[in-house]
């Protein structure tokens, strides 16, 4: 049996230190955080593997669709919580088995183009990340965030929309702001985009999706509870089979609507339904 003398011990220790010199001895963070990866691939502390999603009806492979249409071609409200501003353009929103497709059918002359968006109110001050997973991109567009009302902070973040994961990080200056969440904006020419999922979350890192070993994008979370997404959407829009079943005041609906709604009708597969619309 041989033993390490002082010289051999020092030699071994120097080798260990050299091997470990490029490694981080400690990753700092706060309680409730987990280890994630930054844009440079380095380990960073993030708020768990997945943050709560602040968007509603975000899973486009199986969205809540109270209006019951396979396609929407007149702009305005489409699947629950998502609207289209088409101005003098002609657009379509189609609900497919693997996503929702937004398409420009005929271009117009308005320089702001057409866009599909969700409005979020009462956003508190902080740093947020908005992510969109897109399976098909045909044409040119942007995704991003716009200030929806004034006068709080300066907020306008956008990036060119590409196939795969698209992410922007932005800061809201003051509490109780309102923002527009744009899946596609400034679409000026014939184009189409298929959306799989989207996420708005606190913090500087996205936790919507990751790539597997084959390079495929995989959602971090399972699909949302569809019944819960329906309840959230019913604060803004509800459908009834008979006019006498439809209340007039917000508090009389179940769940209660956010404000007294506008009342109208809609045709679904040739049948007339009675609607209450609080997207005002």
Secondary structure, DSSP 8 states (H G I E B T S, - for coil): -----HHHHHHHHHHHHHHHTTS-S-----TT-EEEE-TTS-EEEESSSS----SSS-BGGG---TT--SEE-S-EE-STT-EEE-TTSEEEEEEETTEEEEEEEE--S-TT-EEEEEEEEEE-SEEEEEEEEEEEEES--EEEEEE-STTSS--EEEEE--SEEEEEEEEE-SSSEEEEEEEEEEE-SSEEEEEEEEEEEESSS--SEEE-TTS-EEESS----HHHHHHHHTTTEEEESSGGG--SSGGGSSS--SS--EEEEEEETTEEEEEEE---
